[in-house]
Amino acid sequence: MKPLLSHQQLSITIERLACQLLENHGDFSNSVLIGMQPRGVFLSDRIYERLCKALPGTAIAYGKLDITFYRDDFKTSADDLPVANETAIPFSLADKKIILVDDVLFTGRTIRAGLDALLDFGRPADVELLVLVDRRFSRELPIQPDYVGLSVDTVAEQMVKVVWGPNDQKNEVILIEA
């Protein structure tokens, strides 16, 4: 196990990502933050909190998206039924600038499923991708992030794990060797 981001470094990285969003989206009047279930929501919750602190009194549209049934590896056998998480997008995405948030970008297949799922809520004007960790050389689809907390070069056998501790007590990003 090798640490990639300590608790303090992770906090600084999240703050930087929130600042980048503020620079590019201003008052968020036409922008929407969407966290991908399950792991991307932990990150999007923290970014949303920072955006709300930076823009007090501003109603920032925030939703959570489950992509379980949009995945290309979706299994339908009774032994392997997937467990879906909540999708909470109580507004239309039509003509909005979407910031899709996930924790780790690996092959790109999860993001592809997220893009498919987003279209059920309207046709956005623009979709940007924010990830905490980009595993750069593992892509199977031509998907690239617009906002990146950390880029790492890994091999397929390695795993990047983002640990979100209860009440933000121990948050960190680690690399696990095969």
Secondary structure, 3 states (H helix, E strand, C coil): CEEEECHHHHHHHHHHHHHHHHHHHCCCCCEEEEEECCHHHHHHHHHHHHHHHHCCCCCCEEEEECCHHHCCCCCCCHHHCCCCCCCECCCCCCCCEEEEEEEEECCCHHHHHHHHHHHHHCCCCEEEEEEEEEEHHHCCCCCCCCEEEEEECCCCCCEEEEECCHHHCCCEEEEECC
